[in-house]
Amino acid sequence: MRFKRMAVAASAAALIGGGGALQTAPAHAATPGDLALFGEVTCYWKGWGPNWDNLPGWRMIRKLSVRNIGGSDMHNVSITEVAGASRLVKVGSQPAGLLKANQYYYLVNTTVKGCWPSSISGYTIGQEVENPMNNYGIWFNVNQQNEQGQGSDVTPPDADKSGTGTPS
């Protein structure tokens, strides 16, 4: 009986002491999600081609998109164009409203013939608490020159132009 107690006590001490060697590394939490709104209104001169139904002339591009620039998923994300459409984001086969880290969604992405003074404005919001200072904006094409004298490019950084919602 005594031997049994000693064996149990010794094995318990070994398990408790050995448990320190088997500890896992501390968990690192992902950075919180952070929605950012991007927009663009620009004009450019389109040359000839590739066929006759696409004549040269001015073209205007209007874009409004949201991107999760944080490290965690954002839920119930909606994007609204002021005086326009409002939608829950929908990327691929994911549930509506889900925007994973580094994913983006275009609400407006149009090109029209002609160029005239125009603007686009909007806001985005999600379920989680995050920095609201980059969740709204207004873009216009009245002065398209930045400090370097070039047009501004406000497409989400590293945006995949295929529209899959995942950066390249």
Secondary structure, 3 states (H helix, E strand, C coil): CHHHHHHHHHHHHHHHHHHCCCCCCCCCCCCCCCEEEEEEEEEEEECCCCCCCCCCEEEEEEEEEEEECCCCCECCCEEEECCCCEEECCCCCCCCCCECCCCEEEEEEEEEECCCCCEEEEEEECCCCCCHHHCEEEEECCCCCCCCCCCCCCCCCCCCCCCCCCCC
